[in-house]
Amino acid sequence: MVDFLVENPTLLLFAVAATGFLVGRIRVRGFALGVAAVLFAGIGFGAVDGRLQIDESVWSLGLAVFVYTVGLACGPGFVSALRRRGLHANVASLAGVIAGAVVAVVVGSIVLGLDGRTAAGSFTGGETNTPALAGVLEYLQHHLSAARFDAVGNAPVVGYSLAYPFGVLIPLLATYWLFHTRRDGPSVTEAEAARRVGGEPIVCRTVRVTHDRAMQLGALANHRGGRITFSRLKHDGAVHVATPELRPVVGDLLSVIGAEEDVLCFTSDIGEAAGEHLPLERDALDMRRVFVSSRAIAGKPVATLGLERFGAVVTRVRRGDADMVATGETVLELGDRVRVVAPKRMMREVSRFFGDSYRALSEVDVMTFSLGIALGLALGAVPIPLPGQSFTLGVAGGPLLTGLVLGALGRTGPVVWQMPYSANLTLRQIGIVLFLAGVGTRSGQAFAHTFSGGSWPPLLLTAFAVAAAEVVVFLLVGRVTRTPLPLMSGMLAGMCTQPAVLGYASDQLVDDTPVMTGYATVFAFAMVAKIVLAQLLVVALA
């Protein structure tokens, strides 16, 4: 069987992937390794026979695809988080990541005597960050001869694989502790916490206007900071689409959409809650969710779409599994599902305008996808000078940073950098499987040798110290800033770049919006910080 797999490397790849996913689905008290089990499956295959290795070009391809698609997905949120309220959250996450790096140097290298490659691998494993591990391998490959890399290049993977369980277990235990000792949370409410980083449950309420503000609907929405929007206006018994130029007067009914608290504030400011619900009156107007599949409008703000020619408005945007209020500045992405209110006779044209094609959302623009990765690989090859030497971002960092920038841009003239949400997730999963299977099989023999040689205790101690330091420092900063419990649990999962922690925290709440918001706010920043710090560790400890 071993000889058969050696002669059929493609079969070996899929055997490793299938075995990893089977193991990853095993749950123990709600915890499962998930896709990370592919790494351990690869290590298992490689430990059986050193010839069972997947070619380096396979895992390099997988890595480039994975980090680039992550960058595209995180780009818009990453930039907005740095611009707005997410800055304090990213500072807290950065403090935790730096603490882990410092401990890797002090405990791993200075106290326990690990070499720089193994200490860096333990850091990436304790941080459960595969792209950071890939960055270390990429750096070593470019700065060591082929023979030297074959001899020592497996050290980071061994450190990673031994440290990874601690990087998952310790944040999970910390999250468990948070929910069982801070059940009431600090004085800041969940709604206030969600507003800090821009995510709250959305409601629709009908308001009777009793105070004439002499303002158009567009100005009223902007007056509330763009946190609310309107769908329908009933004037003299007729229901109209609430286009921005309309001006409500006393006696009108208005459908208001936004976060509960924002809608209540607006209601008290302009009138009172009405006893009827305008969305139920659908004689002249209709409401429909449509897919954004047209590349002509992807990457453009809602205000520039010219929806007034249809007499239509967009009230909400659903991206992935999250809803958001649609404002004029909301930039649409391929795969978004927009809720449109329009006259019934115009609904077909509105759907055609947005595309509304599920089939189109499964397609990838190969030209822009390939161009983006090529730009990322070129960026990753550029040497960054440091005192006495230089390092590169490599296959891990270059495509990630390029993806973040292009994802934030959305489009450049006629070129749409975005890709449909479902296609992004699919490519991302394929990429990470290729990478984990490749590095796992190539490190199996070194992993087995580490355990048989008895050199594993320092690695485990370093891993525990890295993961514990990261979590403790983050929790201390969160306590000082009085970050609410749901938001903190999501930020912790994002800082650890650990979906298992996110899943556990989400299961503890009926409304997990603050958890998801915290995760999305710090995930991309923590990812970039870990990639850079991991390579700096190799340089510093060389």
PEHUHU-V964781 format. One record per helix or strand of 2 or more residues. SS is the DSSP state (h for helix, s for strand). FROM is the first residue (numbers start at 1). LEN is the number of residues. If there is no record, write none. Layout:
ss | from | len
SS | FROM | LEN
SS | FROM | LEN
This chain:
ss | from | len
h | 2 | 6
h | 9 | 16
h | 34 | 15
h | 56 | 28
h | 87 | 25
h | 116 | 11
h | 130 | 14
h | 146 | 7
h | 155 | 27
h | 190 | 7
s | 202 | 8
h | 217 | 7
s | 228 | 8
s | 238 | 4
s | 253 | 7
h | 260 | 11
s | 271 | 3
h | 278 | 3
s | 285 | 8
h | 302 | 3
h | 307 | 4
s | 313 | 7
s | 322 | 4
s | 337 | 7
h | 344 | 11
h | 360 | 3
h | 366 | 15
s | 384 | 3
s | 389 | 3
h | 394 | 16
s | 411 | 2
s | 415 | 2
h | 421 | 32
h | 457 | 24
h | 485 | 11
h | 499 | 9
h | 513 | 28
